[in-house]
Structures are given as structure tokens and as C-alpha cells.
């Protein structure tokens, strides 16, 4: 089997066109962001059908031009995908074969965008996202990796090899290298992005790394928001000694350097004391508290309905909670193994708890500030006049009206968490050394970066694209939420 070239038969036609279009589009987006800082604020008018009029002036023309170039890039990618699918294996080159491996992702993205754009006027803030070019780009980048993690982790698609499988003779080999003859016939015939220093397939490790990132980063951010919201709302609403105490604790945690805090939490001596397990038991209980108070504050006067809703919500959450904190050979082995729904790797648990612990104080401060502002609004005073309970006002009046800034911060915080996970993996903290997470893979590749650049670049570009997508998505959401 011959080695693959990068562009194959597309080298003289579609690939150069795609590179030129992407370069022009990138320059246009950068110019649009720069002009956006200096352009005067313009309140967009609504059309008769409720849609917003397009922005005028040079900035509006640039925004429309970027949208057209983006559509051109999508068209070229679609042409490469369709044409390469019908070409014999290898003729499309490395890029063509990589694009073909992501076929399920492309289909899922096309369906998602088609349905979302069709019904965008009925989808609230999410639908308005598709009025923003930057928001659509960010959404596409994020959903690309979300769908990749789903198809890799659930359906075992896209990856060409086992991420831990080592094939003799492919150590640090360049992209497109052929698998030696005599290997298992089930193997993919090439290492599309080359081999690493242990002769493992870089492409497969990159796509499997997305599964780890997409499990830990969003979930850790959700738990951090559960902690921050549950403590920040009453602190901002009540004020007084409660606010002083919780703010002091938050500032105390924030005073620690993040990396030093992680080093302390993942050291073997600290892990052996069971501190991460006790922290997990404390932090993971906040979703139970939040949803319990949320439902009870809304239906507390409706008797049986309140009981049913609480049971349907809290019993499954309690089982998940006990399964999460109870692990064999740990200080908190309190749940029977026969009822344990899942097992969390000790390294992943330490990283997860550490990320939640570090992010929670920042979320707390944001939520507290929003609560201090919103509690002075007229609709809160109206709810107090109606005789509504305190927790009803906090969770059903203040929290919904804080959703805009919180949604934007949630997207940004997933990006921060992704970078933090990459940093931890780079320093070898928490996750096992053989883990295909992007940080660990970059760390392995950077040791020979001056000699072999290809092992470190794919996971680095994947990490960059996901964080960029999350930031652009947050910018798009912020831009559209300000138009309300």
C-alpha cells in the first residue's frame, strides 16, 4: 500500500480554492470584529414580520459579504465531501479521507442547521443565533466536536484504529503512512495523521480525545453552575451576614493560584486521604438541593402534585449521586455494587472535582451580582406584593431574568474548562498517561516537537477550534440577547 499525499486529486482544484476562501473569510471576520469595536451603536429596526432589518453601512456590507464567503466555504467542503465519497480509496488524499471519515458529522450538522434555520423564528434566543454569522460559525465548530464525540463514543465510528493500539514500525511516522502488510485485516490501511512516539494512530487519538473533553468540560461546568447558582442567589437576595460569609469563602478560594491548587488536590498523599471523594460528596449534592427547592417552591401549595414531581426528580438524581460518589476501595463506599450504575475513574474524578471547585466561586460572584441588581426590579416587588415565598421569587422571578448573561458565561466557561483540562493533561495531572485527551497528547508530542511536528499539531488544532467555537458562540449569543 502506497503512502497518501495530502491533497490527492484535489491538489490543483478544490483545495486551493478552499484555502483562498478560508483565508479571505478569516480576514473578513477579523476586520468585522475590529470594526465592531469602533462602529457607533445602532438600534436595529424590526420588519413587519418581526424579523430584524439588516445592519447598514460598511459594517453591514462586510457582515453580509462574510456570510456569502462562509456559504462558499460550505459549498466547497460539500463538493469535496461528495466527490471524494465516490472516488476510489486514496485518490482524495489525506484531507479527502479525513473528510470522509467525518461523514456522519457532516450529515448531522447539515440536518441541524437546516431544521434550525427553518424554524428559527420559533426557537427563541437559539433561533436568533442564526441571524449572526459569528454565532453560526461558533455553533458549527462546537457542534462539530459534539457530534464527533457522540459518533465516536456511542457508535464507535470515525476513528480508524484503537487509540491505544500500537503497530510495529509506525513510531513517529509521517501522515499518510501505510500500515505494514501482515497486520490484522480489520485495520484501516493508513495512519491518516501519522504515528506518535508509541506508534499509536494520531487521528484516532484526536477524535477519541473529544469524547473525554465533551464529557468532562460541559458536565463540570454544569455542576459549577449548580453550586454557584444555589449559593449566589440567596447571597445576593438576602445580603447581610450570609452574603459576607459566602463571599469571603469564594474570595478565599479564588486567592489560590489555580495550578497550585490542582497540584495540591492531585498529589498521591492528598488522594489517599480521600479528600477528593469527600469534596465530590459535597459538590455533587447541589443539583439535588437546587432541583428540590426549585420544584417545592413552585408546587408547595399543590400537595400531591408537589410530592409526585419531587419523587420523579429527586429519586433518580439520588441514585445517580450515590453511584457517582461511591466507589470500591474508597472512603465513601456506601452504595451496593449491584445498584451502582457506573464507575468513575479515580483520575477523572479528581480532575472533575478540581474543575468544579475552581469554577464555582467565579460563578457564585456572577450570580450574586445579577441577584443584587435584579432584586430591585418592579416585577420582583410585584411578586413580593402578591405574597410569593422567598425561594419562589429567587428561583422563578430572579433566575429566569438572569438567564441571558448566565448562558453567555456558560459557553465561555466551557471554553475555560476545556483549556484547563488541556493544561492539566499537559502537566500530567489527574488523567492516566495513556489517556487520549488533547492535553496529554499535546504533552507527548511536544517532547519531539522540533523533530516531529505532526503528533502535537492535530490535538492542538482540535483544542483551538473548540475553544474558538465556544467564544464565537458566546459572542453571537451576547449580540443577539442585547437586541431583545
Number of C-alpha atoms within 10 A of each C-alpha: 11 11 18 22 18 19 20 17 17 19 15 10 10 16 20 13 16 18 12 13 17 16 12 14 20 15 13 18 19 11 14 20 14 11 14 12 9 8 12 8 8 8 11 12 13 11 10 8 6 9 12 15 12 15 16 12 9 12 16 13 14 18 21 15 15 21 20 14 17 20 12 17 19 13 13 17 18 15 13 20 21 14 14 22 17 9 12 8 13 22 16 27 22 23 23 25 23 18 21 20 17 19 17 15 22 19 11 15 18 14 12 14 16 12 11 18 17 11 12 18 15 12 12 11 16 17 16 24 27 21 18 18 20 26 26 22 20 26 24 21 21 23 19 19 22 18 21 25 25 16 20 18 18 10 9 12 17 23 23 22 20 13 20 15 13 17 15 12 12 21 16 22 21 19 22 23 21 19 20 14 9 6 12 10 8 8 12 14 22 23 27 26 24 22 26 25 18 16 19 25 31 31 25 22 25 26 28 25 25 25 22 18 25 19 13 20 22 18 15 23 26 18 23 29 27 25 26 24 25 21 24 28 27 21 25 26 24 15 15 10 10 15 19 13 12 19 20 12 13 19 13 11 18 17 9 12 10 16 14 9 15 20 16 14 20 20 13 10 11 13 17 13 12 14 16 22 24 15 16 22 18 13 18 23 18 20 21 18 14 16 17 16 17 18 18 19 20 17 16 16 10 10 10 11 13 16 15 11 14 18 13 10 15 19 12 11 16 15 14 15 19 21 21 20 26 23 22 13 7 15 15 15 15 13 16 12 14 6 10 15 12 12 14 13 12 17 14 16 20 24 24 22 23 23 23 26 22 20 23 26 25 20 25 26 22 19 27 24 16 22 24 19 14 20 19 12 11 10 14 18 13 12 16 14 9 9 10 14 13 15 18 21 22 23 21 16 16 24 19 11 14 16 15 17 17 20 15 20 18 21 22 22 27 24 24 18 22 26 20 18 26 23 18 20 25 18 14 16 23 23 22 15 14 11 18 25 26 31 29 27 27 24 22 21 24 18 14 16 15 8 9 17 15 21 31 24 18 21 27 18 13 18 25 15 17 26 24 18 27 29 25 24 27 26 20 25 27 19 18 20 19 10 11 6
